[in-house]
Amino acid sequence: MFTFALCFVFIQRKIYKFFNIQNYLSHKKMALLHSFESSGNFLFKYRGQLPVFLFIMAVPAIYFTPYQNIAPETLKIVKASAILLSVAGFIFRAYAIGTTPKGTSGRNTKEQVANVLNSTGVYSIVRHPLYLGNYFMWIGIVLFVGNFSFFIIASLLFWLYYERIMFAEERYLEKKFGQAYLDWSLKAPAFIPAFGKFIKGSTAFSLKTVLRREYSGVLATVLGFIFVEVVRNYFNSGQFILGMKYQCVLLSTAGVALLLRSLKHYTKLLSEDETLRD
């Protein structure tokens, strides 16, 4: 009987210890989720500063790229492909912004905002179309460097950076919209579009919204290409040289951006009624 009692106490302690471990692991999991969400919200506030880091990283990448071993025709193809990637990213972003209802997908930097859950249009094929567009716009600049290792490293860093932001956004959406969000998240992939699942949205495309909100992003992208070209020419020739075609692109883009900014802040030409985006 005494032996049985000892065995019972031993088993009881093991069970108690097991559930304590389970409880500990549960708390650790919740702490990890909270950490991911907190860091994601922090990075969300400063996501606009990511291009600065890319510019800094591009300098040593350009310096160590053996351009003398790259055929001129090959470099031209790489440059053209890079520009096409950025253009594709901008088109994808523009379509997402131009067809998104008011109160979502804004340029807010202080906190997450979503008055409605986007589940149609571009959001029916991918949950984060703006970040996908950002990736292609900026990875185009990275590819423009002509260094494959830099391309891979930048892609990994982009994913590590935006993964936390996407996690925080989805936690916010889950808390706010509950089962509606869960149903949508099971249908639409996070980052790789499923074009076969496209569902037409009810919001018509607004060119005014795109012109009002995207001119600064386009100008920043062009500046990125110009920066890479100038730094590359400096390392190759020892001089800060910018070809005429690049000068024309830069001046025309800056002029259009300045015009659109003036129209946005000093006129109502780019204004829309309250049923559309900001």
TAFENRA-V172252 format. One record per residue. N is the residue number from 1. RES is the residue in one small letter. SS is DSSP state (h for helix, s for strand, l for the rest). PSI is psi in whole degrees, -180 to 180 (999 if undefined). BURIAL is 1 if it has 24 or more other ideal C-beta (glycine too) atoms within 12 Angstrom, else 0. Layout:
BEGIN
<<N | RES | SS | PSI | BURIAL> <N | RES | SS | PSI | BURIAL>>
END
This chain:
BEGIN
<<1 | m | l | -42 | 0> <2 | f | h | -40 | 0> <3 | t | h | -41 | 0> <4 | f | h | -41 | 0> <5 | a | h | -41 | 0> <6 | l | h | -43 | 0> <7 | c | h | -39 | 0> <8 | f | h | -46 | 0> <9 | v | h | -41 | 0> <10 | f | h | -47 | 0> <11 | i | h | -39 | 0> <12 | q | h | -44 | 0> <13 | r | h | -39 | 0> <14 | k | h | -43 | 0> <15 | i | h | -43 | 0> <16 | y | h | -43 | 0> <17 | k | h | -40 | 0> <18 | f | h | -47 | 0> <19 | f | h | -30 | 0> <20 | n | h | -41 | 0> <21 | i | h | -44 | 0> <22 | q | h | -42 | 0> <23 | n | h | -40 | 0> <24 | y | h | -45 | 0> <25 | l | h | -37 | 0> <26 | s | h | -42 | 0> <27 | h | h | -39 | 0> <28 | k | h | -40 | 0> <29 | k | h | -45 | 0> <30 | m | h | -38 | 0> <31 | a | h | -38 | 0> <32 | l | h | -43 | 0> <33 | l | h | -42 | 0> <34 | h | h | -39 | 0> <35 | s | h | -45 | 0> <36 | f | h | -45 | 1> <37 | e | h | -42 | 1> <38 | s | h | -46 | 0> <39 | s | h | -34 | 1> <40 | g | h | -42 | 1> <41 | n | h | -37 | 1> <42 | f | h | -47 | 0> <43 | l | h | -31 | 1> <44 | f | h | -38 | 1> <45 | k | h | -29 | 0> <46 | y | l | 23 | 0> <47 | r | h | -22 | 1> <48 | g | h | -13 | 0> <49 | q | h | -4 | 0> <50 | l | h | -42 | 1> <51 | p | h | -30 | 1> <52 | v | h | -43 | 0> <53 | f | h | -36 | 0> <54 | l | h | -40 | 1> <55 | f | h | -44 | 1> <56 | i | h | -43 | 0> <57 | m | h | -29 | 1> <58 | a | h | -30 | 1> <59 | v | h | -55 | 0> <60 | p | h | -31 | 0> <61 | a | h | -41 | 1> <62 | i | h | -42 | 1> <63 | y | h | -41 | 0> <64 | f | l | 2 | 0> <65 | t | l | 123 | 1> <66 | p | l | 78 | 0> <67 | y | h | -23 | 1> <68 | q | h | -19 | 0> <69 | n | h | 0 | 0> <70 | i | l | 125 | 0> <71 | a | l | 141 | 0> <72 | p | h | -41 | 0> <73 | e | h | -38 | 0> <74 | t | h | -42 | 0> <75 | l | h | -36 | 1> <76 | k | h | -42 | 0> <77 | i | h | -42 | 0> <78 | v | h | -45 | 1> <79 | k | h | -45 | 1> <80 | a | h | -41 | 0> <81 | s | h | -39 | 0> <82 | a | h | -44 | 1> <83 | i | h | -41 | 1> <84 | l | h | -38 | 0> <85 | l | h | -46 | 1> <86 | s | h | -40 | 1> <87 | v | h | -43 | 0> <88 | a | h | -41 | 1> <89 | g | h | -41 | 1> <90 | f | h | -42 | 1> <91 | i | h | -42 | 1> <92 | f | h | -45 | 1> <93 | r | h | -45 | 1> <94 | a | h | -42 | 1> <95 | y | h | -41 | 1> <96 | a | h | -47 | 1> <97 | i | h | -39 | 1> <98 | g | h | -13 | 1> <99 | t | l | 15 | 1> <100 | t | l | 134 | 1> <101 | p | l | 163 | 1> <102 | k | l | 145 | 0> <103 | g | l | 3 | 0> <104 | t | l | 163 | 1> <105 | s | l | 37 | 1> <106 | g | l | -178 | 1> <107 | r | l | 21 | 0> <108 | n | l | 141 | 0> <109 | t | l | -8 | 0> <110 | k | l | -38 | 0> <111 | e | l | 169 | 0> <112 | q | l | 141 | 1> <113 | v | l | 130 | 0> <114 | a | l | 104 | 1> <115 | n | l | -27 | 0> <116 | v | l | 158 | 1> <117 | l | l | 117 | 1> <118 | n | l | 119 | 1> <119 | s | l | 4 | 1> <120 | t | l | 179 | 1> <121 | g | s | -140 | 1> <122 | v | h | -26 | 1> <123 | y | h | -7 | 1> <124 | s | h | -13 | 1> <125 | i | l | -18 | 1> <126 | v | l | 142 | 1> <127 | r | l | -21 | 1> <128 | h | l | 66 | 1> <129 | p | h | -33 | 1> <130 | l | h | -40 | 1> <131 | y | h | -32 | 1> <132 | l | h | -43 | 1> <133 | g | h | -42 | 1> <134 | n | h | -43 | 1> <135 | y | h | -48 | 1> <136 | f | h | -37 | 1> <137 | m | h | -45 | 1> <138 | w | h | -31 | 1> <139 | i | h | -22 | 1> <140 | g | h | -42 | 1> <141 | i | h | -41 | 1> <142 | v | h | -45 | 1> <143 | l | h | -31 | 1> <144 | f | h | -25 | 1> <145 | v | h | -35 | 1> <146 | g | l | 19 | 1> <147 | n | l | 111 | 1> <148 | f | h | -38 | 0> <149 | s | h | -42 | 0> <150 | f | h | -38 | 1> <151 | f | h | -47 | 1> <152 | i | h | -46 | 0> <153 | i | h | -45 | 0> <154 | a | h | -38 | 1> <155 | s | h | -43 | 1> <156 | l | h | -43 | 0> <157 | l | h | -39 | 0> <158 | f | h | -45 | 1> <159 | w | h | -44 | 1> <160 | l | h | -39 | 0> <161 | y | h | -51 | 1> <162 | y | h | -18 | 1> <163 | e | h | -44 | 0> <164 | r | h | -41 | 1> <165 | i | h | -44 | 1> <166 | m | h | -38 | 1> <167 | f | h | -47 | 1> <168 | a | h | -41 | 1> <169 | e | h | -42 | 1> <170 | e | h | -33 | 1> <171 | r | h | -41 | 1> <172 | y | h | -46 | 1> <173 | l | h | -38 | 1> <174 | e | h | -42 | 1> <175 | k | h | -36 | 0> <176 | k | h | -39 | 0> <177 | f | h | -7 | 0> <178 | g | l | -125 | 0> <179 | q | h | -32 | 0> <180 | a | h | -41 | 0> <181 | y | h | -45 | 1> <182 | l | h | -42 | 0> <183 | d | h | -43 | 0> <184 | w | h | -41 | 1> <185 | s | h | -26 | 1> <186 | l | h | -19 | 0> <187 | k | h | -43 | 0> <188 | a | l | 127 | 1> <189 | p | l | 160 | 0> <190 | a | l | -43 | 1> <191 | f | l | -27 | 1> <192 | i | l | 113 | 0> <193 | p | l | 143 | 1> <194 | a | l | 85 | 0> <195 | f | h | -25 | 0> <196 | g | h | -12 | 0> <197 | k | h | 13 | 0> <198 | f | l | 132 | 0> <199 | i | s | 122 | 0> <200 | k | l | 133 | 0> <201 | g | l | 171 | 1> <202 | s | l | -13 | 0> <203 | t | l | 123 | 1> <204 | a | l | 150 | 0> <205 | f | l | 133 | 0> <206 | s | l | 109 | 1> <207 | l | h | -34 | 0> <208 | k | h | -41 | 1> <209 | t | h | -43 | 1> <210 | v | h | -46 | 1> <211 | l | h | -37 | 1> <212 | r | h | -30 | 1> <213 | r | h | -19 | 1> <214 | e | h | -2 | 1> <215 | y | h | -37 | 1> <216 | s | h | -37 | 0> <217 | g | h | -40 | 1> <218 | v | h | -43 | 1> <219 | l | h | -42 | 1> <220 | a | h | -38 | 1> <221 | t | h | -45 | 1> <222 | v | h | -42 | 1> <223 | l | h | -34 | 1> <224 | g | h | -46 | 1> <225 | f | h | -43 | 1> <226 | i | h | -43 | 1> <227 | f | h | -48 | 1> <228 | v | h | -44 | 1> <229 | e | h | -42 | 1> <230 | v | h | -45 | 1> <231 | v | h | -40 | 1> <232 | r | h | -45 | 1> <233 | n | h | -35 | 0> <234 | y | h | -45 | 0> <235 | f | h | -29 | 1> <236 | n | h | -33 | 0> <237 | s | h | -11 | 0> <238 | g | l | 9 | 0> <239 | q | l | 148 | 0> <240 | f | l | 97 | 0> <241 | i | l | 138 | 0> <242 | l | l | 120 | 1> <243 | g | l | 159 | 0> <244 | m | h | -40 | 0> <245 | k | h | -36 | 0> <246 | y | h | -38 | 1> <247 | q | h | -41 | 0> <248 | c | h | -44 | 0> <249 | v | h | -44 | 0> <250 | l | h | -48 | 1> <251 | l | h | -42 | 0> <252 | s | h | -40 | 0> <253 | t | h | -44 | 1> <254 | a | h | -39 | 0> <255 | g | h | -45 | 0> <256 | v | h | -41 | 0> <257 | a | h | -43 | 1> <258 | l | h | -41 | 0> <259 | l | h | -47 | 0> <260 | l | h | -38 | 1> <261 | r | h | -41 | 0> <262 | s | h | -43 | 0> <263 | l | h | -36 | 0> <264 | k | h | -43 | 1> <265 | h | h | -23 | 0> <266 | y | h | -3 | 0> <267 | t | l | 177 | 0> <268 | k | l | 15 | 0> <269 | l | l | -29 | 0> <270 | l | l | 10 | 1> <271 | s | l | 155 | 0> <272 | e | l | 168 | 1> <273 | d | l | 168 | 0> <274 | e | l | -9 | 0> <275 | t | l | -11 | 0> <276 | l | l | -176 | 1> <277 | r | l | 158 | 1> <278 | d | l | 999 | 1>>
END
